[in-house]
Every structure is written in C-alpha cells, then in structure tokens.
C-alpha cells in the first residue's frame, strides 16, 4: 500500500474517528457520579439549573456544568470565646462550640460566601443577647435552657442559608479573678449563715422537746392524782355505805383495822429498834377480831 493510499484511507475514516471520540467525550461529560457525602450544584449558562444527589446522574454535556461540589457532612466550627455582660452587670467569657450541616447547597452557594464566619458571627451576637437577659446565677444553673435558646435562635437566623444547626454547646463560663473572689466571700457568708440557722433551729427544737417532756410529766402527775383521788373517793363511799348499812360498828372496825396495820408496819422495820406499844393495843386487836367475828 502506497503512501497515497494510506493517507486516503485515514482521510476517509477520520470522520468516524472524530465521531467516536466525540461520543466518548459526550458520555464522559453527560454522566456524573456523586459520592454519598456530597451534592453537586449544576449551572446552565451561568444560572442555577439543578442539584445532583448521591449516585449516578445525567446532565446535558457542554451546557450543564457541575460548578459547586458541596459536602453535606456535619461540620464543627472552631471553639470560640466571646465576652458578654449578664443582667446583673457581671462580665463573663463564654466558650461555645457549634455543629452544623448543609441541607440545601443551592441556598448556601448563592446567599453566603463564608459560611463558617457567618455562623460564628451570628452565634456570638445571639450568645451576648441571651446572656444579657439572665443573671449570673441563672447562667450557671440553667445552662441547658440557655443552650436550647441559643440553638433555636441560631437555627432561625441561618435557615435562609440552607443550613441546619445540629448542636450548640456552651463549654465553659469563665469569670475574672475579682468576681471569683467576691463570689467566694458570698459563698462563705452563706455557709456561715446556714450554720447559724441550723444551730438556732437545733436549740429551738431542744427547748420544744424539753417543754413537751415537762408537760407530759405534769399531765401524768395530774392523771395519777386524779386516779388516787377517785380511789380514795371510792373507798370513802364504800366505808360510808358500810356505816349506813351496819351502823357505828363498821366505823369502829375500820379504826381498829388501821391500828393493826400500823403495828404490823412498825414490826416489819429493819434493824434493831424498840417499839412502844400503846396500852390499848391488845384491846384494838381484840376489838378487831370480835367485830370480824360478829360480822360473820
């Protein structure tokens, strides 16, 4: 085959070769495989045309261009520290951390240039505003509530940017040394006050218990006296009834019986002792037995 024949053959097939290359290029340009963690923003003639999700996608070659490749993974802003003044005029330093992710990249691309910087500035302003509504004690004790309010405010502010704030954290609340010393003095004073109150309450309780004990003892003594009086009244009633039924002999019997009981008590005493017996003691014994016998 001569050189002219080779050139003629190439010239006749060049069209097919160019067509094959063009088809390959068109296929390459028209198919877009998007990773799971990304979204592509497609422009046509410089304007937003579509957003490609993860997987295989088809576009019009040479007309559509995947201009922006946006990661949809959750991101964390660098930890930031900003000064704020509480409602009771205390200067504090708040350490914050924010996590977010892009949900609508077409809004993020065309509405904001520096996403991280814009969110950081928004968070700083919202933190200062929320801290200014609370006293220092509320900031330290209601941190969860403060975080919730900050997150809700940030979500509202960045909604137009196609961004979702997944978490907002307050890492620390720092005070200057003078404020810390003043708070320590206040804490010590409060502890001393509580100790004094506890001691006073203990003394008060002790006095109340002693008063209750004395009142209880008095009540028991009065009760015993009442029972004794009732017993004596009952005994007197019995004696009176006996006298009424049996006449003067019942009274004489009771007197004689008391004399006998007294003599028995003297005789049962301990130790060496001398007992003087009245002259009529034997008569008392005799009268008691005589009356007892007569009563039978």
C-alpha positions as CSV (number, residue, x, y, z in Angstrom):
1,X,0.0,0.0,0.0
2,X,1.4,3.3,-1.1
3,X,1.6,6.4,1.0
4,X,-1.2,8.0,-1.0
5,X,-3.4,5.0,-0.3
6,X,-2.7,5.2,3.5
7,X,-3.5,8.9,3.5
8,X,-6.7,8.4,1.6
9,X,-7.7,5.7,4.0
10,X,-7.1,7.8,7.0
11,X,-8.9,10.8,5.4
12,X,-11.9,8.7,4.7
13,X,-12.1,7.3,8.3
14,X,-11.2,10.5,10.1
15,X,-14.8,11.4,10.4
16,X,-15.6,8.1,12.1
17,X,-12.7,8.5,14.5
18,X,-13.8,12.0,15.4
19,X,-17.3,10.8,15.9
20,X,-16.1,8.0,18.2
21,X,-14.0,10.5,20.3
22,X,-17.0,12.9,20.4
23,X,-19.3,10.1,21.7
24,X,-16.8,9.2,24.4
25,X,-16.4,12.8,25.5
26,X,-20.2,13.3,25.5
27,X,-20.7,10.2,27.6
28,X,-18.0,11.3,30.0
29,X,-19.4,14.8,30.2
30,X,-23.0,13.7,30.5
31,X,-22.7,11.2,33.4
32,X,-22.0,12.4,36.9
33,X,-21.4,10.0,39.8
34,X,-21.9,11.9,43.0
35,X,-20.5,10.5,46.3
36,X,-22.8,9.8,49.2
37,X,-21.4,12.6,51.3
38,X,-21.7,15.3,48.6
39,X,-24.1,17.2,46.4
40,X,-23.4,18.9,43.1
41,X,-24.8,22.3,42.1
42,X,-25.3,22.3,38.3
43,X,-25.4,25.6,36.3
44,X,-26.6,26.1,32.8
45,X,-25.3,29.2,31.0
46,X,-24.2,30.6,34.4
47,X,-27.5,30.1,36.2
48,X,-28.7,27.5,38.7
49,X,-30.2,24.5,36.9
50,X,-30.3,21.6,39.3
51,X,-28.8,19.9,42.3
52,X,-27.4,16.4,41.9
53,X,-27.8,14.0,44.8
54,X,-25.6,10.9,45.6
55,X,-25.5,8.2,42.9
56,X,-25.4,8.3,39.1
57,X,-26.8,11.4,37.4
58,X,-27.2,12.6,33.8
59,X,-26.7,16.1,32.5
60,X,-26.5,17.8,29.1
61,X,-22.9,17.9,28.1
62,X,-21.3,21.3,27.3
63,X,-24.5,23.0,28.5
64,X,-24.6,21.9,32.1
65,X,-21.6,22.3,34.4
66,X,-21.3,20.9,37.9
67,X,-20.0,24.2,39.3
68,X,-20.0,23.5,43.0
69,X,-19.3,20.3,44.9
70,X,-20.7,20.7,48.4
71,X,-20.0,18.3,51.3
72,X,-23.2,17.5,53.3
73,X,-21.3,16.0,56.3
74,X,-21.7,17.5,59.7
75,X,-19.2,20.2,60.5
76,X,-17.9,21.8,63.6
77,X,-16.9,25.4,63.9
78,X,-13.7,26.2,65.8
79,X,-14.3,26.8,69.5
80,X,-14.9,30.5,70.1
81,X,-14.7,32.7,73.1
82,X,-16.7,35.9,73.4
83,X,-17.3,38.4,76.2
84,X,-20.8,39.0,77.5
85,X,-22.4,41.0,80.3
86,X,-25.1,39.4,82.4
87,X,-28.3,41.1,83.5
88,X,-26.7,41.9,86.9
89,X,-23.7,43.6,85.2
90,X,-21.1,40.8,85.5
91,X,-18.6,40.3,82.8
92,X,-18.2,36.7,81.7
93,X,-16.4,34.8,79.0
94,X,-18.4,32.2,77.2
95,X,-16.7,29.3,75.3
96,X,-19.0,28.0,72.6
97,X,-19.0,25.2,70.0
98,X,-21.4,24.8,67.1
99,X,-22.1,21.8,64.8
100,X,-24.0,22.2,61.6
101,X,-24.5,20.7,58.2
102,X,-25.7,21.9,54.8
103,X,-29.1,20.7,53.7
104,X,-29.8,22.9,50.7
105,X,-26.5,23.7,48.9
106,X,-28.1,25.9,46.3
107,X,-29.0,28.4,49.1
108,X,-25.6,28.2,50.7
109,X,-23.7,28.7,47.5
110,X,-25.6,31.7,46.2
111,X,-26.5,33.5,49.5
112,X,-23.4,33.4,51.7
113,X,-19.7,33.5,50.9
114,X,-18.0,32.5,54.2
115,X,-20.3,30.0,55.9
116,X,-18.1,29.4,58.9
117,X,-17.5,33.1,59.5
118,X,-21.2,34.0,59.1
119,X,-22.3,31.3,61.6
120,X,-19.6,32.3,64.1
121,X,-20.7,35.9,64.0
122,X,-24.3,35.0,64.3
123,X,-23.6,32.7,67.3
124,X,-21.5,35.4,69.0
125,X,-24.3,38.0,68.7
126,X,-27.0,35.6,69.9
127,X,-24.9,34.4,72.9
128,X,-24.4,38.0,74.0
129,X,-28.1,38.8,73.7
130,X,-29.2,35.7,75.6
131,X,-26.6,36.2,78.4
132,X,-27.8,39.8,78.8
133,X,-31.3,38.5,79.7
134,X,-30.1,36.4,82.6
135,X,-28.4,36.9,85.9
136,X,-25.1,35.2,86.6
137,X,-26.7,32.6,88.9
138,X,-29.2,31.7,86.1
139,X,-26.4,31.4,83.6
140,X,-24.6,28.9,85.8
141,X,-27.6,26.9,87.0
142,X,-29.8,26.9,83.8
143,X,-27.1,26.1,81.2
144,X,-29.2,23.5,79.4
145,X,-32.0,26.0,79.0
146,X,-29.6,28.6,77.7
147,X,-28.1,26.2,75.2
148,X,-31.6,25.4,73.9
149,X,-32.5,29.0,73.4
150,X,-29.2,29.8,71.7
151,X,-29.6,26.8,69.3
152,X,-33.2,27.8,68.4
153,X,-32.1,31.4,67.7
154,X,-29.2,30.3,65.6
155,X,-31.4,27.9,63.6
156,X,-33.9,30.7,62.8
157,X,-31.0,33.0,61.7
158,X,-29.3,30.5,59.4
159,X,-32.5,29.0,57.9
160,X,-32.2,31.1,54.8
161,X,-28.8,29.8,54.1
162,X,-29.9,26.2,53.8
163,X,-28.1,25.2,56.9
164,X,-29.2,23.1,59.9
165,X,-27.6,23.6,63.3
166,X,-27.4,20.2,64.9
167,X,-25.8,21.2,68.2
168,X,-24.8,24.3,70.1
169,X,-22.7,23.8,73.2
170,X,-21.5,26.1,76.0
171,X,-18.2,24.6,77.0
172,X,-17.4,26.9,79.9
173,X,-18.4,30.1,81.7
174,X,-15.3,32.0,82.9
175,X,-15.1,34.9,85.4
176,X,-12.4,37.3,86.2
177,X,-10.5,36.9,89.4
178,X,-12.2,39.8,91.2
179,X,-15.6,38.3,90.6
180,X,-14.5,34.9,91.7
181,X,-13.2,36.3,95.0
182,X,-16.4,38.2,95.6
183,X,-18.4,35.0,94.9
184,X,-16.2,33.0,97.2
185,X,-16.8,35.5,100.0
186,X,-20.5,35.4,99.4
187,X,-20.4,31.6,99.4
188,X,-18.6,31.6,102.8
189,X,-21.0,34.1,104.2
190,X,-24.0,32.0,103.1
191,X,-22.4,28.8,104.6
192,X,-21.9,30.7,107.9
193,X,-25.5,31.9,107.9
194,X,-26.8,28.4,107.2
195,X,-24.7,27.0,110.1
196,X,-26.1,29.6,112.5
197,X,-29.7,28.9,111.3
198,X,-29.1,25.2,111.8
199,X,-27.7,25.8,115.3
200,X,-30.6,28.1,116.2
201,X,-33.2,25.6,114.9
202,X,-31.5,22.8,117.0
203,X,-31.7,24.9,120.1
204,X,-35.3,25.7,119.4
205,X,-36.1,22.1,118.9
206,X,-34.3,21.2,122.1
207,X,-36.4,23.7,124.1
208,X,-39.6,22.4,122.5
209,X,-38.7,18.9,123.4
210,X,-37.9,19.8,127.0
211,X,-41.2,21.7,127.2
212,X,-43.1,18.7,125.8
213,X,-41.4,16.4,128.3
214,X,-42.3,18.7,131.2
215,X,-45.9,19.0,130.0
216,X,-46.1,15.2,129.7
217,X,-44.7,14.7,133.2
218,X,-47.2,17.2,134.6
219,X,-50.1,15.5,132.7
220,X,-49.0,12.1,134.1
221,X,-48.8,13.5,137.6
222,X,-52.2,15.1,137.4
223,X,-53.6,11.9,136.0
224,X,-52.1,9.9,138.9
225,X,-53.5,12.3,141.4
226,X,-56.9,12.1,139.7
227,X,-56.8,8.3,139.9
228,X,-55.7,8.4,143.5
229,X,-58.5,10.9,144.3
230,X,-61.0,8.7,142.6
231,X,-59.8,5.6,144.5
232,X,-60.0,7.5,147.8
233,X,-63.4,8.7,146.9
234,X,-64.5,5.2,146.1
235,X,-63.0,3.9,149.4
236,X,-64.8,6.6,151.3
237,X,-68.0,5.7,149.5
238,X,-67.6,2.1,150.5
239,X,-67.0,3.0,154.1
240,X,-69.9,5.3,154.2
241,X,-72.1,2.6,152.7
242,X,-70.9,0.1,155.3
243,X,-71.6,2.6,158.1
244,X,-75.0,3.3,156.7
245,X,-75.7,-0.4,156.5
246,X,-74.1,-1.6,159.7
247,X,-74.0,1.4,161.9
248,X,-71.2,2.6,164.2
249,X,-69.7,-0.9,164.5
250,X,-68.3,-0.7,160.9
251,X,-66.6,2.6,161.6
252,X,-65.0,1.1,164.8
253,X,-63.9,-1.9,162.8
254,X,-62.1,0.2,160.3
255,X,-60.3,2.2,163.0
256,X,-59.2,-1.0,164.7
257,X,-58.0,-2.4,161.4
258,X,-55.9,0.7,160.7
259,X,-54.3,0.4,164.1
260,X,-53.4,-3.3,163.4
261,X,-51.9,-2.3,160.1
262,X,-49.8,0.4,161.7
263,X,-48.4,-2.0,164.3
264,X,-47.6,-4.5,161.5
265,X,-45.7,-1.8,159.6
266,X,-43.7,-1.0,162.8
267,X,-42.9,-4.6,163.4
268,X,-41.6,-5.2,159.9
269,X,-39.0,-2.5,160.1
270,X,-35.3,-3.4,159.5
271,X,-32.6,-3.2,162.2
272,X,-32.7,-3.2,165.9
273,X,-35.4,-1.0,167.2
274,X,-37.6,-0.5,170.2
275,X,-41.3,-0.5,169.7
276,X,-43.6,1.2,172.2
277,X,-47.0,-0.5,172.2
278,X,-49.9,1.6,173.4
279,X,-51.8,0.3,176.4
280,X,-54.9,-0.3,174.4
281,X,-53.1,-2.2,171.6
282,X,-54.3,-5.5,172.8
283,X,-57.8,-4.2,173.1
284,X,-57.6,-3.0,169.5
285,X,-56.6,-6.4,168.3
286,X,-59.4,-7.9,170.4
287,X,-62.0,-5.4,169.1
288,X,-61.0,-6.1,165.5
289,X,-61.3,-9.8,165.8
290,X,-64.5,-9.5,167.8
291,X,-66.0,-7.3,165.2
292,X,-64.8,-9.5,162.4
293,X,-66.3,-12.5,164.1
294,X,-69.5,-10.6,164.8
295,X,-69.6,-9.6,161.1
296,X,-69.5,-13.2,160.1
